[in-house]
Amino acid sequence: MLGALAVPVLSATAAYAAPTAGAVTLASSSSCRSLPPLPYRVHAKAVTIRSKATTKSTAVGVLYKSHKFTVHKSSGNWRYITDKTTGVKGWVSGTYVYRDVRMCLS
């Protein structure tokens, strides 16, 4: 049996709600479409950066939760990134690196 999902209740006058523990940002419908996409984040303590989009490829670095990075392209569940802290480029699993979600309220 699946557990229940708790959703915070917002007042009718609130245009934005503070982000929850890492995943969802709420915005009013009228302003939501004009906002840029949310950035990618590391949702683990660290993720191995690999030379190819497979767990069997050579590790070329580590992407830590605090590091800023750019996602250049995707292949399946893998993201090709550049770690802005170290300059290392490579592939990381999309299981641990993904965009936060913004919900538009009507």
N, CA, C and O of each residue as an XYZ file, in Angstrom:
424
protein
N       0.846     -1.180      0.000
C       0.000      0.000      0.000
C       0.885      1.234      0.000
O       1.879      1.288      0.723
N       0.533      2.213     -0.796
C       1.302      3.452     -0.868
C       0.925      4.381      0.267
O      -0.227      4.413      0.701
N       1.908      5.142      0.750
C       1.654      6.106      1.811
C       1.031      7.371      1.254
O       1.066      7.612      0.047
N       0.470      8.163      2.123
C      -0.163      9.414      1.711
C       0.903     10.477      1.490
O       1.954     10.452      2.130
N       0.634     11.402      0.592
C       1.532     12.507      0.294
C       0.996     13.757      0.967
O      -0.143     14.154      0.722
N       1.805     14.383      1.814
C       1.384     15.599      2.498
C       1.757     16.803      1.643
O       2.909     16.936      1.232
N       0.802     17.675      1.372
C       1.025     18.872      0.580
C       0.742     20.080      1.459
O      -0.321     20.157      2.075
N       1.687     21.036      1.528
C       1.449     22.201      2.373
C       0.308     23.063      1.832
O       0.122     23.163      0.619
N      -0.438     23.670      2.714
C      -1.545     24.543      2.339
C      -1.005     25.966      2.264
O      -0.307     26.419      3.172
N      -1.330     26.673      1.178
C      -0.868     28.041      0.977
C      -2.025     29.005      1.123
O      -3.162     28.674      0.788
N      -1.743     30.188      1.619
C      -2.801     31.196      1.680
C      -3.061     31.714      0.275
O      -2.194     31.612     -0.594
N      -4.232     32.263      0.045
C      -4.608     32.732     -1.284
C      -3.792     33.936     -1.722
O      -3.715     34.208     -2.920
N      -3.184     34.663     -0.805
C      -2.429     35.857     -1.176
C      -0.969     35.564     -1.471
O      -0.267     36.444     -1.969
N      -0.490     34.379     -1.189
C       0.922     34.071     -1.402
C       1.195     33.836     -2.877
O       0.524     33.020     -3.508
N       2.175     34.543     -3.437
C       2.564     34.352     -4.827
C       3.617     33.263     -4.941
O       3.642     32.533     -5.932
N       4.476     33.142     -3.957
C       5.534     32.148     -3.970
C       5.597     31.485     -2.606
O       5.313     32.105     -1.581
N       5.967     30.241     -2.611
C       6.206     29.529     -1.361
C       7.681     29.191     -1.294
O       8.318     28.985     -2.327
N       8.224     29.132     -0.113
C       9.630     28.784      0.054
C       9.855     27.354     -0.407
O       8.987     26.501     -0.224
N      11.023     27.078     -1.010
C      11.305     25.712     -1.440
C      11.270     24.753     -0.263
O      11.698     25.090      0.841
N      10.758     23.561     -0.508
C      10.742     22.542      0.525
C      12.100     21.875      0.569
O      13.041     22.339     -0.075
N      12.211     20.819      1.302
C      13.502     20.174      1.541
C      14.158     19.687      0.268
O      14.612     18.544      0.222
N      14.224     20.477     -0.732
C      15.028     20.151     -1.876
C      14.339     19.979     -3.198
O      15.027     19.801     -4.203
N      13.001     20.019     -3.274
C      12.504     19.636     -4.563
C      11.491     20.527     -5.225
O      11.551     20.666     -6.447
N      10.569     21.139     -4.529
C       9.472     21.807     -5.212
C       9.415     23.288     -4.848
O       9.482     23.655     -3.675
N       9.291     24.132     -5.872
C       9.062     25.550     -5.681
C       7.702     25.870     -6.283
O       7.399     25.433     -7.394
N       6.880     26.626     -5.564
C       5.554     26.972     -6.055
C       5.547     28.408     -6.550
O       6.172     29.278     -5.945
N       4.843     28.661     -7.650
C       4.758     30.012     -8.206
C       3.368     30.228     -8.764
O       2.694     29.277     -9.162
N       2.938     31.487     -8.794
C       1.627     31.772     -9.365
C       1.663     31.486    -10.863
O       2.710     31.615    -11.498
N       0.540     31.104    -11.417
C       0.457     30.708    -12.814
C       0.872     31.824    -13.765
O       1.532     31.560    -14.769
N       0.495     33.069    -13.467
C       0.786     34.170    -14.382
C       2.274     34.452    -14.496
O       2.742     34.821    -15.573
N       3.036     34.290    -13.411
C       4.462     34.587    -13.468
C       5.300     33.346    -13.742
O       6.481     33.469    -14.067
N       4.738     32.185    -13.623
C       5.477     30.934    -13.732
C       6.068     30.725    -15.129
O       7.209     30.282    -15.258
N       5.322     31.031    -16.143
C       5.781     30.794    -17.515
C       6.978     31.649    -17.889
O       7.770     31.257    -18.746
N       7.127     32.808    -17.264
C       8.221     33.706    -17.618
C       9.502     33.435    -16.835
O      10.536     34.037    -17.125
N       9.452     32.545    -15.854
C      10.626     32.240    -15.044
C      11.556     31.284    -15.778
O      11.087     30.393    -16.487
N      12.882     31.455    -15.619
C      13.815     30.517    -16.254
C      13.741     29.150    -15.572
O      13.266     29.052    -14.440
N      14.203     28.102    -16.243
C      14.197     26.780    -15.620
C      15.062     26.783    -14.360
O      16.042     27.522    -14.272
N      14.698     25.967    -13.408
C      15.482     25.853    -12.188
C      16.798     25.151    -12.493
O      16.866     24.352    -13.427
N      17.840     25.436    -11.726
C      19.140     24.815    -11.998
C      19.161     23.338    -11.608
O      18.341     22.870    -10.819
N      20.114     22.630    -12.179
C      20.357     21.256    -11.759
C      21.058     21.292    -10.414
O      21.783     22.239    -10.111
N      20.843     20.257     -9.603
C      21.493     20.128     -8.300
C      21.937     18.688     -8.097
O      21.383     17.760     -8.686
N      22.948     18.521     -7.250
C      23.365     17.187     -6.834
C      22.525     16.819     -5.628
O      22.537     17.533     -4.625
N      21.803     15.726     -5.709
C      20.940     15.286     -4.617
C      21.525     14.054     -3.929
O      20.822     13.085     -3.640
N      22.822     14.120     -3.679
C      23.564     13.101     -2.935
C      24.791     13.810     -2.373
O      25.067     14.947     -2.755
N      25.525     13.173     -1.486
C      26.732     13.804     -0.948
C      27.775     14.011     -2.038
O      28.460     15.034     -2.061
N      27.896     13.055     -2.926
C      28.864     13.127     -4.022
C      28.443     12.177     -5.129
O      27.772     11.174     -4.884
N      28.849     12.506     -6.356
C      28.550     11.698     -7.527
C      29.839     11.560     -8.338
O      30.579     12.529     -8.508
N      30.096     10.363     -8.829
C      31.284     10.131     -9.646
C      31.072     10.668    -11.051
O      30.053     10.391    -11.684
N      32.036     11.436    -11.533
C      32.023     11.921    -12.920
C      32.767     10.876    -13.744
O      33.887     10.497    -13.399
N      32.157     10.409    -14.826
C      32.732      9.333    -15.633
C      33.060      9.806    -17.041
O      32.488     10.781    -17.528
N      33.991      9.106    -17.694
C      34.417      9.472    -19.048
C      33.357      9.159    -20.096
O      33.305      9.811    -21.139
N      32.512      8.166    -19.828
C      31.416      7.794    -20.727
C      30.152      7.602    -19.904
O      30.215      7.513    -18.678
N      29.021      7.540    -20.562
C      27.732      7.423    -19.882
C      27.439      5.978    -19.494
O      26.445      5.393    -19.925
N      28.318      5.418    -18.676
C      28.141      4.063    -18.164
C      28.911      3.910    -16.861
O      29.962      4.526    -16.684
N      28.402      3.104    -15.960
C      29.068      2.905    -14.666
C      30.375      2.145    -14.808
O      31.188      2.151    -13.883
N      30.599      1.496    -15.929
C      31.834      0.731    -16.145
C      32.963      1.573    -16.711
O      34.087      1.084    -16.827
N      32.699      2.832    -17.069
C      33.746      3.692    -17.640
C      34.639      4.270    -16.543
O      34.326      4.184    -15.355
N      35.731      4.846    -16.958
C      36.730      5.403    -16.049
C      36.179      6.601    -15.286
O      35.530      7.472    -15.865
N      36.444      6.639    -13.980
C      36.078      7.795    -13.157
C      37.092      8.911    -13.432
O      38.301      8.682    -13.391
N      36.591     10.116    -13.711
C      37.481     11.248    -13.998
C      37.395     12.339    -12.937
O      38.172     13.294    -12.965
N      36.456     12.204    -12.004
C      36.314     13.198    -10.946
C      35.120     12.903    -10.067
O      34.428     11.898    -10.228
N      34.902     13.811     -9.134
C      33.775     13.704     -8.209
C      33.046     15.033     -8.192
O      33.677     16.087     -8.121
N      31.745     14.994     -8.254
C      30.915     16.186     -8.178
C      30.239     16.179     -6.818
O      29.396     15.326     -6.536
N      30.615     17.137     -5.974
C      30.059     17.208     -4.617
C      28.802     18.062     -4.597
O      28.566     18.858     -5.506
N      28.003     17.891     -3.562
C      26.729     18.584     -3.436
C      26.870     20.099     -3.535
O      25.991     20.763     -4.084
N      27.953     20.652     -3.019
C      28.124     22.103     -3.006
C      28.661     22.671     -4.322
O      28.624     23.885     -4.524
N      29.158     21.813     -5.220
C      29.741     22.298     -6.470
C      28.676     22.813     -7.429
O      27.575     22.272     -7.521
N      29.036     23.861     -8.129
C      28.172     24.381     -9.192
C      28.613     23.710    -10.484
O      29.802     23.463    -10.688
N      27.649     23.414    -11.357
C      27.982     22.736    -12.594
C      27.001     23.107    -13.692
O      25.909     23.613    -13.432
N      27.411     22.846    -14.918
C      26.595     23.108    -16.088
C      26.281     21.787    -16.764
O      27.171     20.955    -16.943
N      25.033     21.587    -17.140
C      24.641     20.405    -17.901
C      24.594     20.804    -19.368
O      23.874     21.730    -19.741
N      25.365     20.104    -20.203
C      25.440     20.421    -21.629
C      24.476     19.602    -22.473
O      23.878     20.116    -23.418
N      24.327     18.315    -22.125
C      23.424     17.451    -22.886
C      23.065     16.242    -22.041
O      23.655     16.004    -20.988
N      22.087     15.484    -22.518
C      21.630     14.277    -21.836
C      21.660     13.102    -22.795
O      21.503     13.263    -24.005
N      21.863     11.920    -22.237
C      21.777     10.681    -23.000
C      21.145      9.652    -22.079
O      21.793      9.148    -21.161
N      19.882      9.340    -22.323
C      19.158      8.463    -21.408
C      19.077      9.110    -20.037
O      18.621     10.246    -19.909
N      19.517      8.395    -19.013
C      19.502      8.927    -17.651
C      20.861      9.514    -17.255
O      21.144      9.651    -16.065
N      21.697      9.860    -18.225
C      23.019     10.433    -17.948
C      23.076     11.883    -18.401
O      22.447     12.254    -19.392
N      23.825     12.697    -17.681
C      23.998     14.117    -18.006
C      25.482     14.398    -18.229
O      26.324     14.012    -17.418
N      25.797     15.080    -19.345
C      27.173     15.500    -19.605
C      27.353     16.865    -18.964
O      26.658     17.814    -19.328
N      28.282     16.981    -18.008
C      28.406     18.188    -17.202
C      29.832     18.751    -17.228
O      30.783     18.076    -17.623
N      29.944     20.001    -16.795
C      31.227     20.612    -16.470
C      31.140     21.092    -15.036
O      30.273     21.896    -14.693
N      32.042     20.600    -14.199
C      32.124     21.042    -12.811
C      32.800     22.402    -12.809
O      33.976     22.501    -13.159
N      32.084     23.454    -12.421
C      32.631     24.811    -12.451
C      33.739     25.020    -11.419
O      34.561     25.924    -11.569
N      33.769     24.192    -10.375
C      34.798     24.314     -9.345
C      36.140     23.785     -9.834
O      37.176     24.406     -9.594
N      36.130     22.640    -10.519
C      37.378     21.999    -10.937
C      37.628     22.056    -12.438
O      38.757     21.854    -12.887
N      36.581     22.331    -13.219
C      36.714     22.339    -14.672
C      36.607     20.960    -15.310
O      36.706     20.840    -16.531
N      36.407     19.920    -14.510
C      36.300     18.553    -15.019
C      34.999     18.398    -15.802
O      33.937     18.849    -15.372
N      35.110     17.744    -16.974
C      33.939     17.451    -17.804
C      33.741     15.954    -17.848
O      34.709     15.193    -17.860
N      32.489     15.527    -17.872
C      32.192     14.105    -17.965
C      30.733     13.831    -17.725
O      29.908     14.745    -17.706
N      30.419     12.562    -17.541
C      29.047     12.101    -17.409
C      28.727     11.745    -15.966
O      29.541     11.132    -15.275
N      27.534     12.133    -15.513
C      27.040     11.763    -14.184
C      25.635     11.189    -14.331
O      24.901     11.522    -15.262
N      25.286     10.330    -13.401
C      23.970      9.699    -13.445
C      22.868     10.691    -13.110
O      22.977     11.446    -12.144
N      21.814     10.688    -13.902
C      20.654     11.529    -13.649
C      19.869     11.101    -12.425
O      18.956     11.807    -11.998
N      20.210      9.957    -11.855
C      19.574      9.508    -10.622
C      19.937     10.439     -9.468
O      19.144     10.632     -8.547
N      21.140     11.014     -9.522
C      21.636     11.856     -8.435
C      21.738     13.330     -8.814
O      21.920     14.183     -7.946
N      21.621     13.630    -10.095
C      21.733     15.010    -10.581
C      20.485     15.316    -11.399
O      20.286     14.745    -12.471
N      19.650     16.211    -10.896
C      18.437     16.548    -11.632
C      17.958     17.935    -11.250
O      18.384     18.505    -10.246
N      17.068     18.464    -12.065
C      16.501     19.793    -11.815
C      15.453     19.714    -10.723
O      14.696     18.748    -10.628
N      15.427     20.749     -9.902
C      14.315     20.876     -8.969
C      13.063     21.192     -9.781
O      13.161     21.576    -10.946
N      11.902     21.034     -9.182
C      10.630     21.187     -9.882
C       9.903     22.426     -9.394
O       9.868     22.702     -8.195
N       9.328     23.168    -10.318
C       8.503     24.328     -9.975
C       7.064     23.988    -10.363
O       6.790     23.600    -11.499
N       6.156     24.138     -9.410
C       4.729     23.902     -9.676
C       4.045     25.238     -9.875
O       4.172     26.126     -9.032
N       3.329     25.399    -10.961
C       2.598     26.629    -11.231
C       1.171     26.505    -10.687
O       0.443     25.568    -11.015
N       0.798     27.456     -9.863
C      -0.551     27.454     -9.287
C      -1.470     28.319    -10.133
O      -1.073     29.385    -10.604
N      -2.678     27.865    -10.321
C      -3.617     28.674    -11.118
C      -4.493     29.517    -10.238
O      -5.339     30.259    -10.738
